[in-house]
Amino acid sequence: MTDNKGTIKRNSSKKQHRTVRGFIFGGRRLWLILILAAVACTALVLVASMKKANRALSNKGLSTFTVRKDDLTITVTESGNIKAQESTDIFCEVEGRGVEIVSLVPEGTVITAEDVENKKLLCQLNSSDIQDTYSQQQIVFSTAKATYIEAQEAYDIQKKQNESDIAAAKLAVQFGLMDLQKHLGKTVAGELIEDENNDPNSSIDMQKLLENLDDPNGEKGGATQKLNELTDAILLAEGRLTQAQKELASSIKLYDANYAPEIEVEEKRLAVQSFDIQHKQAVDTLDLYKRYDFPKGTETFLSVYQEAKRELDRTFARARSQLAQAQAKLENAEATYNLQEAHVAKLERQIAACTILAPSPGIVVYGSSADYRQRREDPIEIGDMVRKGQKIFTIPNSNLMGVELSVHESSVDKVEPGQLATVTVEAFPDKTFHGKVLKVAPLPDPQHGWLSAGVRVYTTSVGIDGSYDFIRPGMSAKIEILIEQLNNVIIVPIQVVANRGGRKVCYVATAQGPREHEVQTGAFNDTFVQIVGGLEVGEEVLLNPPRLVEPGLAAKSQRSRKGPQDESRARSGRPPQAGRPPEGGRPREGGRPPQGGRTPQGGGPSQGGRPPQRRTGPRESG
């Protein structure tokens, strides 16, 4: 019993000892796990802190720019020369191989309004040869003038003669028609003329014509009257013959009854014979008239009428021919006269052109020194020979001055007439003048020897507002043309934008290092570019973007840009050729270096980074 209790106590003590021991050893493992976890966390924190510190140190070593909103001014800056907007150019107008200068005012002579009014002499050319030619030409001109007047009179005479001839021919036609109408009557004559016009080769049907004459309703003509007379004569002869025959028959009866003597019967018989002869003669006369006289008269009157018409046509043709000849002689004489007159007038102008007077106020500039592109080393002087079209003087209007400049082809599409401009004359650097673009040449200037064959420039004129006596033509000036003014836009320096595979990107500094952001750009000048999308205000962007995106891309890009000669030089240890682009990058796109530009309000790239080398857009690298 006791032993059992002691055994139970010992067993209870062992269980309690094992429980305490398990608790002690179990707690140690838990603390060990907690300690190891704390050490691990501490290590992770230290590693993260070291990486963060390293990244911070890495970002700290890079130059960045804080994206901000600011005003952006887009300008084009070029250099040019002062030139008057209005000037009077005096050219040599004397034709020939050349004319000698006899007298000449000094270059730089100031011409006043009084000099213009008094016709001050600027240049005198030798006109002796022209004077001799002029004297001879006046003689030739006088002869041509006399011939011309004579041709005019002959033309007027021929014109009036033609009028008279035509009038006479028309009158003959009228008379011929009247004679035909008188002969046949107006109606029958009209029908006959119509038949002849319809068929000129047909013969006249006289029988039908005679039948038409018998128309009682028709107009009577001479032929009708003649036919009536002859017919009446036949009737009268028939009446007399009938009466004589009756009287003869009566006398015979009386003679048979012994009431009339034989002599009376013989007388009556003779009367019958006489009247019978008269009747036959009347019948024969009518027959002859119808067969011969009437056709003859009709043909004669018709022929006279037709011939008068033909003569009228010939008169018209003859009149036209004679008038044309007279007109040709007149035109020839007139052309000769005008030619000689023009020659005389030309010689008079040539003589007048030898004397050059002051045309307008200004400063006399020799033509040999007015154009800086074609400037002669030796100016014109007395005794020189000048030719037609050669510029002798230029008199600029000092009240309207401007600048002539050449705009590069990369910027000419931005420049338009009416844009404002700022002009700085090199002779007066402390003064600023304002103006605007007047015109831009549509075609580039011809190539000059000192320009590269690939360079294209466009002549542009800029007017200067106001009048300044101290500005002289030929002075050098710098022109800044305002293209566009953008207010409160997001901007970054132009060098922070790089081209990656046809995309424009910027590198934003983050806690994890630079991160690539694709951006959309807008307008730009020599210093800043507008960001349309892809960046936010306040972000830090690298002023010097990394050359390559991937480390392994450098060797690949390097090999792709090297040719066989470069690889052979690399293997042999020789340096690359001069002028090659640096490893990992390409030359920038675009043309020539910029000529300047206005920085936007708020300053330039004060936060570091190299200045831009061009204004044609963001650079491409990698």
VOGU-3710 file (C-alpha; in Angstrom, 3 decimals, decimal comma):
1> mtdnkgtikr> 0,000/0,000/0,000  2,692/2,267/0,957  4,768/1,117/-1,903  1,954/1,748/-4,275  1,537/5,269/-2,949  5,225/5,854/-3,189  5,163/4,503/-6,710  2,252/6,778/-7,593  4,115/9,784/-6,129  7,267/8,940/-8,038
11> nsskkqhrtv> 5,268/8,529/-11,233  3,602/11,865/-10,638  6,967/13,500/-10,019  8,385/12,057/-13,262  5,384/13,316/-15,261  5,743/16,763/-13,721  9,489/16,751/-14,438  8,864/15,729/-18,036  6,224/18,441/-18,404  8,528/21,155/-17,036
21> rgfifggrrl> 11,383/19,909/-19,141  9,186/19,857/-22,256  7,990/23,329/-21,495  11,551/24,551/-20,998  12,888/22,947/-24,151  9,773/23,962/-26,172  10,173/27,605/-25,080  13,802/27,599/-26,105  12,882/26,534/-29,644  10,261/29,280/-29,838
31> wlililaava> 12,705/31,900/-28,677  15,253/30,616/-31,116  12,754/30,878/-33,936  11,813/34,408/-32,857  15,473/35,426/-32,595  16,237/33,981/-36,027  13,202/35,732/-37,504  14,306/39,027/-35,946  17,816/38,575/-37,321  16,410/37,776/-40,746
41> ctalvlvasm> 14,159/40,830/-40,707  17,037/42,985/-39,565  19,170/41,612/-42,382  16,425/42,254/-44,930  15,963/45,775/-43,625  19,692/46,364/-43,791  19,895/44,962/-47,329  16,895/47,039/-48,439  18,362/50,092/-46,789  21,676/49,469/-48,492
51> kkanralsnk> 19,972/49,013/-51,884  17,881/52,107/-51,327  20,952/54,000/-50,258  22,771/52,718/-53,327  19,858/53,737/-55,582  19,672/57,106/-53,888  23,377/57,538/-54,355  22,959/56,457/-58,002  20,107/58,935/-58,657  21,998/61,578/-56,764
61> glstftvrkd> 24,885/61,282/-59,205  22,556/61,993/-62,207  21,562/65,541/-63,352  17,800/65,945/-63,429  15,257/68,577/-64,354  11,938/69,117/-62,632  9,071/69,105/-65,142  7,228/72,393/-64,873  4,753/74,672/-66,605  6,113/77,820/-68,149
71> dltitvtesg> 5,817/80,093/-71,176  7,479/78,859/-74,372  8,559/81,273/-77,070  9,264/79,819/-80,547  11,543/81,993/-82,655  13,744/81,818/-85,738  16,936/83,823/-85,557  19,033/84,748/-88,581  21,522/87,383/-89,650  21,032/89,788/-92,524
81> nikaqestdi> 21,817/93,192/-93,940  19,963/96,478/-93,677  18,248/97,379/-96,913  15,769/100,093/-97,795  12,266/98,849/-98,392  11,880/101,450/-101,106  14,699/102,686/-103,254  15,133/104,328/-106,611  17,414/102,391/-108,926  18,942/104,298/-111,829
91> fcevegrgve> 20,058/102,144/-114,744  21,882/102,954/-117,930  19,265/103,214/-120,692  21,641/103,948/-123,556  21,861/101,082/-126,025  24,960/99,959/-127,828  28,279/98,453/-126,889  28,755/100,973/-124,113  28,803/104,669/-123,353  31,462/106,638/-121,497
101> ivslvpegtv> 30,831/108,406/-118,191  31,731/112,096/-118,585  30,786/113,370/-115,114  29,730/111,682/-111,872  28,785/112,886/-108,382  30,733/111,304/-105,491  29,220/108,311/-103,739  27,470/109,271/-100,525  26,219/112,596/-101,864  23,050/113,603/-100,024
111> itaedvenkk> 20,210/114,611/-102,339  17,631/116,938/-100,852  14,132/117,769/-102,017  15,476/121,084/-103,294  18,028/119,233/-105,431  15,232/117,184/-106,954  13,209/120,301/-107,672  16,207/122,027/-109,243  17,039/118,893/-111,270  20,514/118,387/-109,945
121> llcqlnssdi> 22,851/116,560/-112,335  24,070/113,224/-111,009  25,757/111,732/-114,048  26,489/112,806/-117,631  27,158/110,239/-120,348  28,850/110,953/-123,679  26,108/111,490/-126,315  28,147/112,779/-129,309  27,731/109,613/-131,392  24,015/109,510/-130,704
131> qdtysqqqiv> 23,692/113,162/-131,762  25,278/112,419/-135,178  22,957/109,478/-135,739  20,009/111,625/-134,713  20,794/114,296/-137,353  20,896/111,694/-140,129  17,736/110,038/-138,924  15,789/113,296/-139,049  16,408/113,521/-142,841  15,150/109,991/-143,369
141> fstakatyie> 12,163/110,744/-141,188  11,212/113,837/-143,240  11,203/111,793/-146,457  9,070/109,095/-144,868  6,641/111,732/-143,625  6,182/113,218/-147,135  5,585/109,763/-148,627  3,059/109,031/-145,955  1,097/112,242/-146,616  1,084/111,517/-150,352
151> aqeaydiqkk> -0,203/108,001/-149,765  -2,958/109,385/-147,567  -4,108/111,769/-150,317  -3,970/109,033/-152,945  -6,045/106,779/-150,745  -8,702/109,466/-150,240  -8,829/110,177/-154,002  -9,197/106,503/-154,853  -11,920/106,133/-152,283  -13,975/108,952/-153,759
161> qnesdiaaak> -13,319/107,733/-157,334  -14,633/104,325/-156,355  -17,753/105,908/-154,959  -18,346/107,737/-158,271  -17,734/104,629/-160,381  -20,038/102,520/-158,264  -22,767/105,149/-158,386  -22,520/105,318/-162,207  -22,627/101,537/-162,505  -25,663/101,345/-160,248
171> lavqfglmdl> -27,370/104,024/-162,346  -26,673/102,044/-165,538  -28,276/98,971/-164,009  -31,272/101,006/-162,993  -31,626/102,504/-166,482  -31,256/99,093/-168,114  -34,029/97,714/-165,945  -36,251/100,677/-166,720  -35,718/100,226/-170,489  -36,601/96,537/-170,236
181> qkhlgktvag> -39,673/97,307/-168,163  -40,639/100,028/-170,636  -40,322/97,568/-173,474  -42,182/94,631/-171,906  -44,011/96,094/-169,012  -43,052/95,774/-165,377  -44,806/92,458/-164,781  -43,554/90,668/-167,874  -40,059/92,136/-167,433  -39,984/90,854/-163,872
191> eliedenndp> -41,015/87,372/-164,974  -38,391/87,377/-167,725  -35,621/88,464/-165,311  -36,665/85,787/-162,835  -36,556/83,108/-165,559  -33,121/84,283/-166,633  -31,811/84,248/-163,065  -33,126/80,715/-162,561  -31,631/79,405/-165,819  -29,161/81,825/-167,426
201> nssidmqkll> -28,420/79,444/-170,338  -32,054/79,035/-171,452  -33,428/80,893/-174,476  -36,376/83,236/-174,290  -39,715/81,792/-175,344  -40,921/84,702/-177,494  -44,319/83,170/-178,260  -45,056/82,805/-174,574  -43,754/86,294/-174,000  -46,110/87,631/-176,700
211> enlddpngek> -48,983/85,796/-175,109  -48,145/87,404/-171,770  -48,190/90,774/-173,485  -51,812/90,157/-174,519  -52,858/89,906/-170,877  -55,447/92,656/-170,508  -54,753/92,957/-166,780  -50,983/93,266/-167,205  -49,040/96,483/-167,376  -48,568/97,690/-170,923
221> ggatqklnel> -45,141/98,323/-172,326  -43,702/99,659/-175,551  -43,904/96,298/-177,292  -47,581/95,964/-176,422  -48,200/99,419/-177,737  -46,379/98,574/-180,954  -48,328/95,357/-181,375  -51,557/97,251/-180,855  -50,550/99,847/-183,466  -49,688/97,183/-186,010
231> tdaillaegr> -52,854/95,259/-185,248  -54,888/98,459/-185,571  -53,182/99,178/-188,874  -54,249/95,748/-190,176  -57,788/96,320/-188,976  -57,866/99,732/-190,563  -56,519/98,371/-193,828  -59,069/95,586/-193,730  -61,842/98,101/-193,186  -60,708/100,261/-196,013
241> ltqaqkelas> -60,303/97,238/-198,271  -63,768/96,048/-197,395  -65,197/99,525/-198,046  -63,374/99,774/-201,347  -64,590/96,354/-202,365  -68,165/97,359/-201,564  -67,812/100,594/-203,491  -66,320/98,672/-206,436  -69,197/96,222/-206,383  -71,669/99,122/-206,299
251> siklydanya> -69,897/100,902/-209,149  -69,919/97,743/-211,243  -73,680/97,412/-210,713  -74,185/101,056/-211,658  -71,920/100,640/-214,648  -73,847/97,615/-215,794  -77,040/99,641/-215,473  -75,402/102,421/-217,395  -75,618/104,695/-214,422  -71,855/105,032/-213,788
261> peieveekrl> -69,037/105,594/-216,177  -66,320/102,994/-216,720  -63,735/105,327/-215,332  -65,412/105,303/-211,961  -65,313/101,528/-211,927  -61,595/101,622/-212,696  -61,026/104,090/-209,922  -62,864/101,863/-207,470  -60,882/98,850/-208,663  -57,625/100,745/-208,160
271> avqsfdiqhk> -58,768/101,740/-204,663  -59,485/98,108/-203,827  -56,052/97,103/-205,052  -54,441/99,895/-203,024  -56,222/98,980/-199,832  -55,453/95,320/-200,406  -51,781/96,164/-200,671  -51,993/98,253/-197,491  -53,642/95,378/-195,687  -50,985/92,951/-196,774
281> qavdtldlyk> -48,290/95,403/-195,761  -49,848/95,829/-192,322  -50,049/92,074/-191,866  -46,453/91,668/-192,992  -45,322/94,478/-190,701  -46,977/92,812/-187,699  -45,509/89,473/-188,660  -42,031/90,963/-189,086  -42,297/92,768/-185,771  -43,284/89,613/-183,965
291> rydfpkgtet> -40,566/87,534/-185,604  -37,690/90,024/-185,614  -38,176/93,445/-184,095  -39,811/92,312/-180,846  -37,268/89,542/-180,082  -34,431/91,830/-181,063  -35,652/94,618/-178,841  -36,320/92,244/-175,981  -32,890/90,623/-176,247  -31,247/94,030/-176,547
301> flsvyqeakr> -32,922/95,531/-173,483  -32,317/92,349/-171,446  -28,667/92,216/-172,512  -28,138/95,872/-171,679  -29,639/95,290/-168,237  -27,578/92,179/-167,592  -24,418/93,820/-168,859  -25,076/96,783/-166,573  -25,327/94,364/-163,661  -22,077/92,676/-164,638
311> eldrtfarar> -20,438/96,044/-165,017  -21,612/96,929/-161,523  -19,958/93,782/-160,165  -16,773/94,617/-162,085  -16,914/98,130/-160,733  -17,169/96,829/-157,190  -14,255/94,446/-157,734  -12,193/97,130/-159,451  -12,958/99,556/-156,645  -11,916/97,019/-153,996
321> sqlaqaqakl> -8,709/96,230/-155,841  -7,751/99,837/-156,410  -8,660/100,762/-152,842  -6,663/97,805/-151,507  -3,644/98,902/-153,526  -4,004/102,451/-152,252  -4,449/101,169/-148,707  -1,384/98,915/-149,007  0,692/101,868/-150,182  -0,730/103,928/-147,335
331> enaeatynlq> -0,012/101,255/-144,732  3,493/100,778/-146,083  4,111/104,488/-145,978  2,544/104,726/-142,520  4,641/101,836/-141,196  7,788/103,434/-142,591  6,771/106,774/-141,115  6,008/105,242/-137,681  9,251/103,285/-137,749  11,297/106,342/-138,553
341> eahvaklerq> 9,341/108,399/-136,027  9,956/105,749/-133,344  13,630/105,680/-134,277  13,839/109,451/-133,933  11,951/109,339/-130,613  14,228/106,551/-129,417  17,314/108,563/-130,277  15,798/111,525/-128,445  15,244/109,315/-125,390  18,777/107,993/-125,709
351> iaactilaps> 20,112/111,534/-125,773  17,941/112,445/-122,783  19,088/109,295/-120,964  22,681/110,488/-121,199  21,769/113,179/-118,680  20,806/111,632/-115,328  19,102/114,017/-112,903  18,201/113,556/-109,237  14,901/111,615/-109,140  14,235/111,549/-105,377
361> pgivvygssa> 15,822/112,571/-102,062  18,293/110,221/-100,444  21,929/109,176/-100,417  23,703/108,345/-103,659  24,996/104,770/-103,628  26,926/103,491/-106,630  25,375/100,483/-108,310  28,707/98,642/-108,094  28,513/98,673/-104,277  24,760/98,526/-103,641
371> dyrqrredpi> 24,430/94,753/-103,911  26,667/93,027/-101,383  26,373/89,756/-103,309  27,720/91,215/-106,547  29,911/93,953/-105,138  32,784/95,068/-107,315  36,182/95,714/-105,902  36,573/98,912/-107,909  33,616/101,372/-107,987  32,531/103,108/-111,161
381> eigdmvrkgq> 34,314/106,313/-112,029  34,641/108,925/-114,766  35,841/107,359/-117,995  34,255/103,947/-117,355  32,023/102,409/-119,993  28,525/101,438/-118,922  26,063/99,315/-120,871  22,301/99,208/-121,125  20,698/97,721/-118,024  23,728/98,295/-115,834
391> kiftipnsnl> 22,846/99,851/-112,474  24,602/103,196/-112,008  22,978/104,521/-108,824  20,704/103,404/-106,031  19,011/106,043/-103,931  17,449/104,323/-100,895  14,578/105,862/-98,975  15,943/106,196/-95,458  12,426/106,604/-94,035  11,512/103,002/-94,893
401> mgvelsvhes> 14,291/100,641/-93,876  14,227/96,868/-93,525  16,428/93,814/-93,378  17,114/91,266/-96,086  18,059/87,889/-94,652  18,388/84,268/-95,751  16,267/81,740/-93,848  17,480/78,162/-93,786  15,222/75,577/-95,417  14,668/73,835/-92,076
411> svdkvepgql> 12,890/76,936/-90,744  11,380/78,545/-93,842  8,062/76,702/-93,425  7,616/78,434/-90,054  8,164/81,965/-91,355  5,164/83,764/-92,832  4,448/87,391/-93,816  2,995/89,412/-90,976  4,942/87,748/-88,147  6,523/90,089/-85,624
421> atvtveafpd> 10,300/90,405/-85,511  12,961/91,993/-83,348  15,971/93,556/-85,084  19,337/94,256/-83,507  21,793/96,248/-85,606  25,390/95,288/-84,876  26,471/98,916/-85,094  23,992/99,745/-82,300  23,849/96,653/-80,065  22,139/98,520/-77,228
431> ktfhgkvlkv> 19,135/99,458/-79,390  16,321/97,101/-80,292  14,048/97,721/-83,250  10,721/96,122/-84,014  9,163/95,141/-87,291  7,400/92,347/-89,129  8,008/89,908/-91,963  7,049/91,404/-95,327  7,652/88,542/-97,759  9,372/85,183/-98,118
441> aplpdpqhgw> 10,823/84,036/-101,440  8,898/81,051/-102,888  12,093/79,501/-104,301  15,545/79,101/-102,762  18,386/81,403/-103,697  20,840/80,248/-106,377  23,864/78,404/-105,061  26,960/80,487/-104,326  30,517/79,273/-104,288  31,001/79,698/-100,574
451> lsagvrvytt> 27,875/77,729/-99,691  27,634/73,970/-99,495  25,841/72,338/-102,406  23,237/70,915/-100,001  22,409/74,217/-98,276  19,157/75,915/-99,333  18,252/79,367/-98,097  15,267/81,578/-98,900  15,520/85,352/-99,147  13,191/86,994/-96,635
461> svgidgsydf> 12,377/90,689/-96,148  11,637/92,152/-92,728  10,421/95,736/-92,367  11,550/97,976/-89,521  8,890/100,100/-87,848  9,666/103,809/-87,657  12,285/106,011/-89,282  15,892/106,214/-88,079  18,476/108,465/-89,711  21,426/106,586/-88,209
471> irpgmsakie> 20,514/103,244/-89,822  22,273/102,941/-93,157  21,925/100,358/-95,901  24,445/97,537/-95,757  24,719/97,385/-91,967  24,708/93,912/-90,434  21,764/92,993/-88,243  20,400/90,069/-86,267  16,717/89,267/-86,700  14,602/87,243/-84,310
481> ilieqlnnvi> 11,235/86,292/-85,809  8,486/85,354/-83,369  6,889/82,150/-84,666  4,623/81,231/-81,746  4,047/82,178/-78,100  2,782/79,372/-75,853  1,667/80,249/-72,337  1,593/77,948/-69,285  2,560/74,720/-71,027  4,562/71,754/-69,727
491> ivpiqvvanr> 8,195/72,072/-70,814  11,462/70,212/-70,424  14,919/70,884/-71,852  15,159/69,667/-75,406  18,063/67,277/-74,618  16,041/65,156/-72,183  13,937/63,710/-75,028  15,544/60,793/-76,846  14,424/58,660/-79,769  14,109/54,947/-79,056
501> ggrkvcyvat> 12,997/52,827/-82,004  10,905/55,607/-83,503  9,439/56,602/-80,107  10,159/59,767/-78,152  10,994/58,920/-74,548  12,174/60,595/-71,334  13,766/58,942/-68,288  12,107/59,773/-64,985  14,218/59,437/-61,801  12,417/57,162/-59,306
511> aqgprehevq> 13,356/55,422/-56,086  14,014/52,262/-58,097  16,174/54,118/-60,624  15,493/55,788/-63,978  12,286/54,677/-65,641  11,503/55,164/-69,326  8,370/57,179/-70,186  7,079/57,537/-73,737  6,103/61,162/-74,377  4,344/63,222/-77,008
521> tgafndtfvq> 6,080/66,490/-77,905  4,784/69,715/-79,378  6,511/72,958/-80,315  10,127/73,559/-79,393  12,876/76,155/-79,573  16,624/75,957/-79,130  16,319/75,240/-75,389  12,973/73,757/-74,418  10,328/71,493/-75,917  6,627/71,304/-75,114
531> ivgglevgee> 5,382/68,030/-73,599  1,872/67,241/-74,750  1,563/63,929/-72,910  3,575/61,361/-70,960  4,933/63,529/-68,102  3,430/65,266/-65,129  4,468/68,512/-63,511  6,954/67,902/-60,689  8,521/64,725/-62,069  12,309/64,590/-62,235
541> vllnpprlve> 13,687/63,713/-65,678  17,306/62,924/-66,543  19,067/65,671/-68,426  21,376/63,070/-69,989  19,307/60,032/-71,006  21,167/56,698/-70,955  22,618/55,696/-74,283  21,083/52,233/-74,395  18,097/50,564/-72,805  19,654/47,078/-72,368
551> pglaaksqrs> 23,295/46,406/-71,467  23,635/43,713/-74,097  22,398/46,106/-76,755  25,622/48,119/-76,655  27,805/45,420/-78,208  25,093/44,620/-80,742  24,634/48,279/-81,637  28,403/48,700/-81,757  28,787/45,764/-84,141  25,896/46,880/-86,296
561> rkgpqdesra> 27,509/50,278/-86,790  30,973/48,932/-87,525  32,027/48,031/-91,011  34,725/45,627/-92,106  37,406/48,312/-91,815  36,369/49,184/-88,243  36,429/45,523/-87,175  39,871/45,054/-88,707  41,082/48,146/-86,882  39,604/46,799/-83,645
571> rsgrppqagr> 41,416/43,510/-84,103  44,696/45,244/-84,987  44,389/47,752/-82,127  44,238/50,823/-84,406  42,087/53,777/-83,328  38,830/54,462/-85,207  38,680/57,066/-87,993  38,200/60,647/-87,008  34,712/62,032/-87,200  32,930/58,749/-86,351
581> ppeggrpreg> 30,037/58,989/-83,877  30,764/57,842/-80,321  29,996/54,307/-79,301  26,373/53,664/-78,495  25,032/56,754/-80,241  24,335/58,327/-83,646  24,647/61,849/-84,957  21,638/63,978/-84,429  19,074/64,393/-87,167  18,587/67,694/-88,930
591> grppqggrtp> 20,676/70,263/-90,731  22,882/73,071/-89,624  23,416/74,292/-86,052  20,895/76,787/-84,678  21,297/80,500/-85,041  19,871/81,323/-81,678  16,544/81,507/-79,965  14,732/83,127/-77,109  14,644/81,330/-73,750  11,218/81,080/-72,141
601> qgggpsqggr> 10,348/83,022/-69,055  11,718/81,307/-66,000  15,272/80,770/-67,201  17,248/78,170/-69,082  18,549/74,783/-68,006  19,827/75,924/-64,663  19,513/72,454/-63,114  22,341/70,981/-65,086  22,833/69,250/-68,392  24,599/70,361/-71,540
611> ppqrrtgpre> 23,024/73,004/-73,766  21,274/71,890/-76,963  23,242/71,763/-80,207  20,342/72,137/-82,627  16,735/73,287/-82,899  15,316/70,721/-85,293  13,836/68,504/-82,555  14,709/66,000/-79,835  17,925/64,103/-80,388  18,164/60,427/-81,201
621> sg> 20,518/58,170/-79,299  20,927/54,409/-78,964
//
